[in-house]
Amino acid sequence: MATDNMEPQEEMTVTLTMDDGSEVECVVLTIFEADGRDYIALLPMDSAQADEGEVYLYRYFEPEDGEPTLGNIESDEEYEIVADAFDELLDAQEYDELIGEDELEELE
């Protein structure tokens, strides 16, 4: 869906229902691939959890004919692969931001 006006996009959010029945509103940080599967990284909007830097990682499925769904990561080994991939993604973004700042300083 294309729009002619250039309004900033709203943050995408997801409401998670936890094991105890409570709900946690989260901001979607990114959707990324690790070990051939798609995963999603979510940051809780609750200030206490967000201040701790807690990020939730889930399997991400987007069927062609339905709503996107999340699934649990099945094992400690899978979690380690996903967490490492997310850390590498963050490191790459920080590196890109540093390079961008250095290039800006050189232009001035």
Stockholm file with secondary structure:
# STOCKHOLM 1.0

chainA/1-108         MATDNMEPQEEMTVTLTMDDGSEVECVVLTIFEADGRDYIALLPMDSAQADEGEVYLYRYFEPEDGEPTLGNIESDEEYEIVADAFDELLDAQEYDELIGEDELEELE
#=GR chainA/1-108 SS CCCSSCCCCCCCEEEEECTTSCEEEEEEEEEEEETTEEEEEEEECSHHHHHTTCCEEEEEECCTTSCCEEECCCCHHHHHHHHHHHHHHHHHHHHHHHHHHHHHHHHC
#=GC SS_cons         CCCSSCCCCCCCEEEEECTTSCEEEEEEEEEEEETTEEEEEEEECSHHHHHTTCCEEEEEECCTTSCCEEECCCCHHHHHHHHHHHHHHHHHHHHHHHHHHHHHHHHC
//
